[in-house]
Structure formats: C-alpha cells, structure tokens
Amino acid sequence: MPVRKSIPMRKCTGCNEMKPKKELVRVVRSPEGEVSLDLTGRGAYVCRSSECLAKAIKAKRFEKAFSCEIPSEVYQKMEEEMKNGG
C-alpha cells in the first residue's frame, strides 16, 4: 500500500477555518516582545488575505494568542508586509 502523507492543517485567526499550513502566513512574537510576520518558527496563523488579517486584528486574536497588548504600529507594519507578499 502507498504511504499517505498528511497535510499539516492550521486554523486562521481571522476566519477560523482550518487550512493547509502552506496557505497561511505565520505571525510570531519574539522573546523581546516584537510581533511580526514570519515564514519559519512557531506562532499564530492567518490567511494571506487582508480581510482575515482585519478580522483577527478587530477581534484581538493575536493579543489573546500572545498574551500581550500589540501596538497599532505593529498591525500597520503587518498590513504593509501582507500587501507586499509577506
């Protein structure tokens, strides 16, 4: 029998849908407390759409995931990175 590889699934913090990990963008918090988009490491996930990012920001889901308050400048930077292909 052929070996079936499972596709890693993650939940988008914006739309709350389970999607393949490769379709999502990871948001991470560094040990220094800086929050940013990242391609490797551990973090919260969001779809590659500005709508899902906006939903996650509005619902403060990143703040809940990282147990800290996130400045609006960080969200603005995330939005810019997402538009530029983050």
DSSP file (Angstrom, degrees, kcal/mol; ACC not computed):
  #  RESIDUE AA STRUCTURE BP1 BP2  ACC     N-H-->O    O-->H-N    N-H-->O    O-->H-N    TCO  KAPPA ALPHA  PHI   PSI    X-CA   Y-CA   Z-CA
    1    1 A M              0   0    0      0, 0.0     2,-0.1     0, 0.0     0, 0.0   0.000 360.0 360.0 360.0 141.2    0.0    0.0    0.0
    2    2 A P        -     0   0    0      0, 0.0     2,-0.5     0, 0.0     0, 0.0  -0.408 360.0-113.5 -70.6 148.3    1.2    3.5   -0.8
    3    3 A V        -     0   0    0     -2,-0.1     2,-0.5     1,-0.0     0, 0.0  -0.702  27.3-146.7 -83.7 128.3    2.2    5.7    2.2
    4    4 A R        -     0   0    0     -2,-0.5     2,-0.5     0, 0.0    -1,-0.0  -0.844   5.6-149.4 -98.6 125.5   -0.2    8.7    2.6
    5    5 A K        -     0   0    0     -2,-0.5     2,-0.3     1,-0.0    -2,-0.0  -0.785  15.9-131.5 -91.8 134.7    1.4   11.8    3.9
    6    6 A S        -     0   0    0     -2,-0.5    -1,-0.0     1,-0.0     0, 0.0  -0.612  16.3-125.0 -84.3 147.0   -0.9   14.0    6.0
    7    7 A I        -     0   0    0     -2,-0.3     2,-0.2     1,-0.0    -1,-0.0  -0.806  27.2-117.6 -91.6 123.9   -1.1   17.7    5.2
    8    8 A P        -     0   0    0      0, 0.0    13,-2.9     0, 0.0     2,-0.4  -0.428  34.3-159.9 -63.1 128.2   -0.4   19.9    8.2
    9    9 A M  E     -A   20   0A   0     11,-0.3     2,-0.3    -2,-0.2     9,-0.1  -0.870  12.0-178.3-112.8 144.7   -3.5   22.0    8.9
   10   10 A R  E     -A   19   0A   0      9,-2.7     9,-2.8    -2,-0.4     2,-0.5  -0.956  27.6-114.9-136.8 155.7   -3.8   25.2   10.9
   11   11 A K  E     -A   18   0A   0     -2,-0.3    34,-0.5     7,-0.2     2,-0.3  -0.801  26.4-127.0 -95.5 130.1   -6.7   27.5   11.9
   12   12 A C  B  >  -b   45   0B   0      5,-2.3     4,-1.3    -2,-0.5    34,-0.3  -0.563   9.5-144.7 -70.5 133.0   -6.8   31.0   10.5
   13   13 A T  T  4 S+     0   0    0     32,-2.6    33,-0.2    -2,-0.3    -1,-0.1   0.644  96.1  48.7 -74.6 -13.3   -7.2   33.5   13.4
   14   14 A G  T  4 S+     0   0    0     31,-0.2    -1,-0.1     3,-0.1    32,-0.1   0.940 127.3  15.7 -88.4 -60.7   -9.3   35.7   11.1
   15   15 A C  T  4 S-     0   0    0      2,-0.1    -2,-0.1    40,-0.0     3,-0.1   0.522  91.3-132.0 -95.0  -6.4  -11.9   33.4    9.5
   16   16 A N     <  +     0   0    0     -4,-1.3     2,-0.3     1,-0.2    -3,-0.1   0.715  58.6 140.0  61.9  24.0  -11.4   30.5   12.0
   17   17 A E        -     0   0    0     -5,-0.0    -5,-2.3    -7,-0.0     2,-0.5  -0.770  56.7-120.6 -97.3 143.7  -11.2   28.0    9.1
   18   18 A M  E     +A   11   0A   0     -2,-0.3    -7,-0.2    -7,-0.2    -9,-0.0  -0.707  44.2 166.4 -80.1 128.1   -8.8   25.1    9.0
   19   19 A K  E     -A   10   0A   0     -9,-2.8    -9,-2.7    -2,-0.5     5,-0.1  -0.935  45.0 -77.6-139.1 159.8   -6.5   25.4    6.0
   20   20 A P  E >   -A    9   0A   0      0, 0.0     3,-2.0     0, 0.0     4,-0.4  -0.359  43.6-123.0 -58.8 138.1   -3.2   23.8    4.8
   21   21 A K  G >  S+     0   0    0    -13,-2.9     3,-1.5     1,-0.3   -12,-0.1   0.827 108.9  60.5 -52.7 -38.1   -0.3   25.4    6.7
   22   22 A K  G 3  S+     0   0    0    -14,-0.3    -1,-0.3     1,-0.3   -13,-0.1   0.677  98.3  58.4 -68.8 -16.7    1.4   26.4    3.4
   23   23 A E  G <  S+     0   0    0     -3,-2.0    25,-0.7     2,-0.0    -1,-0.3   0.547 100.3  72.8 -86.6  -7.8   -1.6   28.6    2.5
   24   24 A L  E <  S-C   47   0B   0     -3,-1.5     2,-0.4    -4,-0.4    23,-0.2  -0.650  74.7-128.4-109.7 162.2   -1.3   30.7    5.7
   25   25 A V  E     -C   46   0B   0     21,-3.4    21,-2.1    -2,-0.2     2,-0.4  -0.913  25.1-133.4-107.3 135.6    1.0   33.4    7.0
   26   26 A R  E     -CD  45  38B   0     12,-1.0    12,-3.0    -2,-0.4     2,-0.5  -0.728  12.4-158.6 -92.1 136.5    2.6   32.9   10.5
   27   27 A V  E     -CD  44  37B   0     17,-3.5    17,-2.2    -2,-0.4     2,-0.3  -0.965  18.8-172.7-112.4 128.3    2.6   35.7   12.9
   28   28 A V  E     - D   0  36B   0      8,-3.1     8,-2.2    -2,-0.5     2,-0.5  -0.820  23.1-142.4-124.2 160.2    5.2   35.4   15.7
   29   29 A R  E     - D   0  35B   0     13,-0.3     6,-0.2    -2,-0.3    13,-0.1  -0.990  23.3-141.5-119.9 123.6    6.2   37.1   18.9
   30   30 A S    >   -     0   0    0      4,-3.0     3,-2.2    -2,-0.5     0, 0.0  -0.321  30.1-103.7 -77.1 164.6   10.0   37.3   19.6
   31   31 A P  T 3  S+     0   0    0      0, 0.0    -1,-0.1     0, 0.0    -2,-0.0   0.779 124.4  59.2 -58.5 -24.9   11.4   36.9   23.1
   32   32 A E  T 3  S-     0   0    0      2,-0.1    -2,-0.0     1,-0.0    -3,-0.0   0.534 123.6-106.6 -80.7  -6.0   11.8   40.7   23.2
   33   33 A G  S <  S+     0   0    0     -3,-2.2     2,-0.3     1,-0.3    -1,-0.0   0.443  71.3 143.3  97.5   1.3    8.0   41.1   22.6
   34   34 A E        -     0   0    0     36,-0.1    -4,-3.0    -5,-0.0     2,-0.4  -0.606  36.7-152.7 -79.0 132.4    8.1   42.2   19.0
   35   35 A V  E     +D   29   0B   0     -2,-0.3     2,-0.3    -6,-0.2    -6,-0.2  -0.896  30.2 141.7-107.2 132.4    5.3   40.8   16.9
   36   36 A S  E     -D   28   0B   0     -8,-2.2    -8,-3.1    -2,-0.4     2,-0.2  -0.960  53.0 -81.7-157.5 171.0    5.8   40.3   13.1
   37   37 A L  E     -D   27   0B   0     -2,-0.3     2,-0.3   -10,-0.2   -10,-0.2  -0.577  49.7-178.4 -77.5 146.6    5.1   38.1   10.1
   38   38 A D  E     -D   26   0B   0    -12,-3.0   -12,-1.0    -2,-0.2     3,-0.1  -0.990  33.1-154.5-147.7 151.9    7.4   35.1    9.8
   39   39 A L  S    S+     0   0    0     -2,-0.3     2,-0.3   -14,-0.1    -1,-0.1   0.584  84.4  35.8-101.9 -14.3    7.9   32.2    7.5
   40   40 A T  S    S+     0   0    0    -14,-0.1     2,-0.2     2,-0.1    -1,-0.1  -0.926  91.8  39.1-134.4 160.2    9.5   29.9   10.0
   41   41 A G  S    S-     0   0    0     -2,-0.3     2,-0.3    -3,-0.1    -3,-0.1  -0.519  87.7 -46.9 101.2-168.7    9.0   29.1   13.7
   42   42 A R  S    S+     0   0    0     -2,-0.2   -13,-0.3   -13,-0.1     2,-0.3  -0.814  72.5 103.9-108.4 143.4    6.0   28.9   15.9
   43   43 A G        -     0   0    0     -2,-0.3     2,-0.2   -15,-0.1   -15,-0.2  -0.977  65.4 -49.8 177.6-165.8    3.1   31.3   16.1
   44   44 A A  E     - C   0  27B   0    -17,-2.2   -17,-3.5    -2,-0.3     2,-0.3  -0.631  52.2-135.6 -91.1 155.0   -0.5   32.2   15.2
   45   45 A Y  E     +bC  12  26B   0    -34,-0.5   -32,-2.6   -19,-0.2     2,-0.3  -0.851  21.5 178.2-117.7 150.2   -1.7   31.8   11.6
   46   46 A V  E     - C   0  25B   0    -21,-2.1   -21,-3.4    -2,-0.3   -34,-0.1  -0.991  35.0-101.1-145.7 146.4   -3.7   34.0    9.3
   47   47 A C  E     - C   0  24B   0     -2,-0.3     2,-1.1   -23,-0.2   -23,-0.2  -0.169  40.5-105.2 -59.7 160.2   -4.9   33.6    5.7
   48   48 A R  S    S+     0   0    0    -25,-0.7     2,-0.4     4,-0.1    -1,-0.1  -0.207  90.2 101.3 -83.0  46.2   -3.0   35.5    3.1
   49   49 A S  S  > S-     0   0    0     -2,-1.1     4,-1.9     1,-0.1     5,-0.2  -0.983  73.4-135.7-132.3 144.5   -5.9   38.0    2.8
   50   50 A S  H  > S+     0   0    0     -2,-0.4     4,-2.4     1,-0.2     5,-0.1   0.789 105.3  61.2 -66.9 -26.6   -6.3   41.5    4.2
   51   51 A E  H  > S+     0   0    0      2,-0.2     4,-2.3     1,-0.2    -1,-0.2   0.934 106.1  44.1 -66.3 -45.5   -9.9   40.6    5.2
   52   52 A C  H  > S+     0   0    0      2,-0.2     4,-2.4     1,-0.2    -2,-0.2   0.891 113.2  51.7 -66.9 -38.6   -8.7   37.8    7.5
   53   53 A L  H  X S+     0   0    0     -4,-1.9     4,-2.3     1,-0.2    -1,-0.2   0.925 110.2  49.5 -62.3 -43.5   -6.0   39.9    9.0
   54   54 A A  H  X S+     0   0    0     -4,-2.4     4,-2.8     1,-0.2    -2,-0.2   0.901 110.9  49.6 -62.5 -41.4   -8.5   42.7    9.6
   55   55 A K  H  X S+     0   0    0     -4,-2.3     4,-2.3     2,-0.2    -1,-0.2   0.918 111.4  48.8 -62.8 -43.3  -10.9   40.2   11.4
   56   56 A A  H  <>S+     0   0    0     -4,-2.4     5,-2.4     2,-0.2     6,-0.5   0.889 113.7  46.8 -64.7 -39.2   -8.1   38.9   13.5
   57   57 A I  H ><5S+     0   0    0     -4,-2.3     3,-1.2     3,-0.2    -2,-0.2   0.934 112.1  49.7 -67.3 -46.4   -7.0   42.4   14.5
   58   58 A K  H 3<5S+     0   0    0     -4,-2.8    -2,-0.2     1,-0.3    -1,-0.2   0.888 113.6  45.2 -61.2 -40.0  -10.5   43.6   15.3
   59   59 A A  T 3<5S-     0   0    0     -4,-2.3    -1,-0.3    -5,-0.2    -2,-0.2   0.445 107.9-127.3 -83.9   0.6  -11.2   40.5   17.5
   60   60 A K  T <>5 +     0   0    0     -3,-1.2     4,-1.7    -4,-0.3    -3,-0.2   0.843  57.3 150.1  57.5  36.6   -7.8   41.0   19.2
   61   61 A R  H  >< +     0   0    0     -5,-2.4     4,-2.3     1,-0.2    -4,-0.1   0.816  67.0  51.9 -72.0 -30.6   -7.0   37.4   18.4
   62   62 A F  H  > S+     0   0    0     -6,-0.5     4,-2.3     2,-0.2    -1,-0.2   0.888 108.3  52.0 -71.2 -37.5   -3.2   38.0   18.2
   63   63 A E  H  >>S+     0   0    0      1,-0.2     5,-1.4     2,-0.2     4,-0.8   0.889 112.8  45.6 -63.7 -38.3   -3.2   39.7   21.5
   64   64 A K  H  <5S+     0   0    0     -4,-1.7     3,-0.3     2,-0.2    -2,-0.2   0.903 112.4  50.7 -69.9 -41.2   -5.0   36.7   23.0
   65   65 A A  H  <5S+     0   0    0     -4,-2.3    -2,-0.2     1,-0.2    -1,-0.2   0.867 121.3  32.8 -65.0 -36.5   -2.7   34.2   21.3
   66   66 A F  H  <5S-     0   0    0     -4,-2.3    -1,-0.2     2,-0.2    -2,-0.2   0.404 100.8-129.9-102.9   1.5    0.4   36.0   22.6
   67   67 A S  T  <5S+     0   0    0     -4,-0.8     2,-0.3    -3,-0.3    -3,-0.2   0.888  73.7  93.6  51.4  46.0   -0.9   37.2   25.9
   68   68 A C  S   <S-     0   0    0     -5,-1.4     2,-0.4    -6,-0.2    -2,-0.2  -0.982  80.8 -99.3-156.1 162.5    0.2   40.8   25.4
   69   69 A E        -     0   0    0     -2,-0.3    -9,-0.0    -3,-0.1    -5,-0.0  -0.713  34.5-148.8 -85.8 137.7   -1.0   44.1   24.0
   70   70 A I        -     0   0    0     -2,-0.4    -7,-0.1   -36,-0.0     5,-0.1  -0.934  14.6-125.1-113.0 123.1    0.1   44.8   20.4
   71   71 A P    >>  -     0   0    0      0, 0.0     4,-1.3     0, 0.0     3,-0.9  -0.261  20.3-119.4 -63.9 151.0    0.7   48.5   19.4
   72   72 A S  H 3> S+     0   0    0      1,-0.2     4,-2.3     2,-0.2     5,-0.2   0.789 112.1  65.2 -62.5 -27.6   -1.2   49.7   16.3
   73   73 A E  H 3> S+     0   0    0      1,-0.2     4,-2.2     2,-0.2    -1,-0.2   0.869  99.4  52.4 -63.0 -35.1    2.1   50.4   14.6
   74   74 A V  H <> S+     0   0    0     -3,-0.9     4,-2.4     2,-0.2    -1,-0.2   0.911 109.0  48.9 -66.6 -42.2    2.8   46.7   14.6
   75   75 A Y  H  X S+     0   0    0     -4,-1.3     4,-2.4     2,-0.2    -2,-0.2   0.897 110.0  51.9 -64.2 -39.2   -0.5   46.0   12.9
   76   76 A Q  H  X S+     0   0    0     -4,-2.3     4,-2.2     2,-0.2    -2,-0.2   0.916 110.3  48.4 -62.5 -42.3    0.2   48.6   10.3
   77   77 A K  H  X S+     0   0    0     -4,-2.2     4,-2.6     1,-0.2    -2,-0.2   0.900 110.4  51.6 -63.7 -41.0    3.5   47.0    9.6
   78   78 A M  H  X S+     0   0    0     -4,-2.4     4,-2.4     2,-0.2    -2,-0.2   0.909 109.1  50.3 -61.4 -42.5    1.8   43.6    9.3
   79   79 A E  H  X S+     0   0    0     -4,-2.4     4,-2.1     2,-0.2    -1,-0.2   0.905 111.6  48.2 -63.0 -41.6   -0.7   45.0    6.8
   80   80 A E  H  X S+     0   0    0     -4,-2.2     4,-1.8     2,-0.2    -2,-0.2   0.925 112.3  48.3 -64.5 -44.8    2.1   46.5    4.7
   81   81 A E  H  <>S+     0   0    0     -4,-2.6     5,-4.2     1,-0.2    -2,-0.2   0.886 110.5  51.9 -62.5 -39.2    4.1   43.2    4.7
   82   82 A M  H ><5S+     0   0    0     -4,-2.4     3,-1.3     3,-0.2    -1,-0.2   0.911 109.7  48.9 -64.7 -42.5    0.9   41.3    3.8
   83   83 A K  H 3<5S+     0   0    0     -4,-2.1    -1,-0.2     1,-0.3    -2,-0.2   0.841 109.8  53.0 -65.2 -32.9    0.3   43.6    0.8
   84   84 A N  T 3<5S-     0   0    0     -4,-1.8    -1,-0.3    -5,-0.1    -2,-0.2   0.299 132.0 -90.2 -87.7  10.1    3.9   43.2   -0.3
   85   85 A G  T < 5       0   0    0     -3,-1.3    -3,-0.2     1,-0.1    -2,-0.1   0.575 360.0 360.0  95.3  10.0    3.7   39.5   -0.3
   86   86 A G      <       0   0    0     -5,-4.2    -4,-0.2    -6,-0.2    -1,-0.1   0.447 360.0 360.0 -12.2 360.0    4.8   38.9    3.3
